[in-house]
Amino acid sequence: MRIIFTIASLTFMATAASVLATPTVQAVDIVEYGTYRIQLAGEHLQVPSAAAGVVEPASRARLIATTNQVPAVVGTTFGCHFVIKGEPIGTPVMLDIVVEHPAFRKPGGETTGTTDKVPWQYVIGRKVGYTYTFDNAWEAVPGVWAIQVWHEGKRLAEQKFIVTTTAP
C-alpha cells in the first residue's frame, strides 16, 4: 500500500507541476496549407484589429487542395494547419495570427489597412489552424497574402498565398 501511495503522490505532484508550469513555445510547424471546406461554429466574435471587425470560428476545416494559389472568389476559404512545439503539451497558449493582405476598399469607400491581427488561444502539441474566407467581394483582392503565427512578439511561422483572378 505504501508504494502505491508514493507512486500516486508522485503522479499527482508531477501533474500539478505541469498544470502550474508556465507554457513555453519553441516553434510552430505548418503541417498543411491550401484551400479548405469549413463548418462554422455559429459564433461571431468582435475583433477590432481585423478588417471585417469580426471573426467566425470554424468547428471543422477539411483541406480540399494543397496549394498557395487562391482564386479571388467570394466563398473561397484558405489557410493552414500547424502544430505548436512547446511544453507542457496540452497546455493552452495565446498566439497572434497576423494576416497580411492588400488593402480592401469597403462599400462605403473606406480603405482598410493591410494587416489583420487576431489573438487566439491554441493548445500546445495539437494540430490546430487558421483559415480566411472571402465573405464579401471587397475582401477578395488579388495579390500576395500571408498568414503568420506570432508568440510574444516573435514570428514563428508564415504561409504565403497568391490570390488571383484566374483559376489555379
C-alpha positions in Angstrom: 0.0 0.0 0.0 2.8 2.4 0.8 4.4 2.0 -2.6 1.1 2.7 -4.3 0.5 5.8 -2.2 4.0 7.0 -3.1 3.5 6.4 -6.8 0.1 8.1 -6.7 1.6 11.0 -4.8 4.4 11.4 -7.3 2.0 11.2 -10.2 -0.2 13.9 -8.6 2.8 16.2 -7.9 4.0 15.8 -11.5 0.6 16.5 -12.9 0.2 19.5 -10.6 3.6 20.8 -11.6 2.8 20.6 -15.3 -0.5 22.4 -14.7 1.2 25.2 -12.8 4.2 25.4 -15.2 4.4 28.5 -17.4 3.9 27.3 -21.0 6.9 27.7 -23.3 6.6 27.8 -27.1 9.7 26.9 -29.1 8.4 26.7 -32.6 5.3 26.3 -34.9 5.4 23.7 -37.7 3.0 24.2 -40.6 1.7 20.7 -41.4 -0.7 21.6 -44.2 -2.0 24.6 -46.2 -4.2 25.3 -49.1 -8.0 25.7 -49.7 -10.4 24.3 -47.2 -14.1 23.5 -46.7 -15.1 24.7 -43.2 -18.1 24.2 -40.9 -18.7 27.4 -38.8 -19.2 27.1 -35.1 -22.0 29.7 -35.2 -20.2 32.4 -33.3 -19.4 36.0 -34.3 -16.6 37.4 -32.2 -15.7 41.0 -32.3 -12.0 41.6 -33.2 -11.4 45.3 -33.9 -7.9 44.5 -35.2 -9.4 42.5 -38.2 -10.5 44.4 -41.3 -14.0 43.0 -41.1 -14.2 43.7 -37.4 -15.4 40.2 -36.6 -14.2 36.6 -36.8 -16.3 33.4 -37.1 -14.6 30.4 -35.6 -14.8 27.1 -37.5 -15.6 23.9 -35.8 -14.2 21.8 -38.6 -11.8 22.6 -41.5 -11.1 20.0 -44.2 -8.3 20.5 -46.7 -9.6 20.5 -50.3 -6.4 21.2 -52.2 -2.7 21.8 -51.2 -1.9 25.0 -53.0 -0.7 28.5 -52.4 -2.8 29.7 -55.4 -6.1 31.1 -54.3 -9.0 32.3 -56.5 -10.3 35.7 -55.6 -13.9 34.4 -55.4 -16.4 35.0 -52.7 -16.8 31.9 -50.6 -13.2 30.7 -51.0 -11.5 29.6 -47.8 -7.8 29.2 -47.5 -5.3 28.9 -44.7 -3.1 26.4 -42.8 -2.9 23.9 -40.0 0.0 23.9 -37.7 1.4 22.2 -34.6 2.8 24.3 -31.7 6.0 22.8 -30.3 6.4 23.5 -26.6 5.9 22.4 -23.1 3.8 21.3 -21.4 1.9 19.5 -24.1 -1.8 20.0 -23.8 -1.5 23.5 -22.3 -3.4 26.4 -23.7 -1.3 29.3 -25.0 -2.2 32.7 -26.6 -0.8 33.3 -30.1 -1.4 36.2 -32.5 -2.4 35.3 -36.0 -1.3 38.1 -38.4 -2.8 38.2 -41.9 -1.0 40.5 -44.3 -3.1 41.3 -47.4 -3.6 44.1 -49.9 -5.8 47.0 -48.7 -9.6 46.5 -49.0 -12.0 49.1 -50.3 -15.2 48.7 -48.4 -18.6 49.5 -50.0 -18.8 52.9 -48.2 -15.4 53.9 -49.8 -13.3 53.3 -46.7 -9.9 51.7 -47.4 -8.7 49.2 -44.8 -5.2 48.6 -43.5 -3.1 45.8 -44.8 -2.7 43.8 -41.6 -5.2 41.9 -39.5 -4.2 40.7 -36.1 -6.3 38.1 -34.3 -5.3 37.0 -30.8 -6.3 33.4 -30.3 -5.9 30.6 -27.8 -4.4 27.3 -29.1 -3.2 24.2 -27.4 0.5 23.1 -27.4 1.1 19.8 -29.3 -2.3 19.7 -31.1 -2.9 20.1 -34.8 -4.7 23.5 -35.0 -5.2 26.1 -37.7 -6.4 29.4 -39.1 -8.4 29.9 -42.2 -9.6 33.0 -44.0 -12.8 33.1 -46.1 -13.8 35.7 -48.6 -17.2 36.6 -47.3 -17.5 39.8 -49.3 -16.4 40.8 -52.8 -14.5 43.7 -51.4 -12.2 41.3 -49.5 -11.3 39.1 -52.5 -8.4 41.3 -53.5 -5.7 39.8 -55.7 -2.1 39.9 -54.5 0.3 38.3 -52.0 -1.4 37.3 -48.7 0.4 35.8 -45.7 -0.8 34.0 -42.6 1.7 34.4 -39.8 1.8 32.8 -36.3 3.3 35.0 -33.6 4.1 34.4 -29.9 5.3 37.1 -27.6 6.4 39.4 -30.4 8.3 36.8 -32.4 7.1 35.4 -35.7 7.2 31.6 -35.6 5.7 30.6 -38.9 4.4 32.0 -42.1 2.5 30.7 -45.1 2.2 32.9 -48.2 -0.6 32.7 -50.7 -1.1 34.3 -54.1 -4.7 35.4 -54.6 -5.5 35.7 -58.3 -8.5 36.5 -60.5 -7.7 33.4 -62.6 -8.3 29.9 -61.5 -5.3 27.9 -60.2 
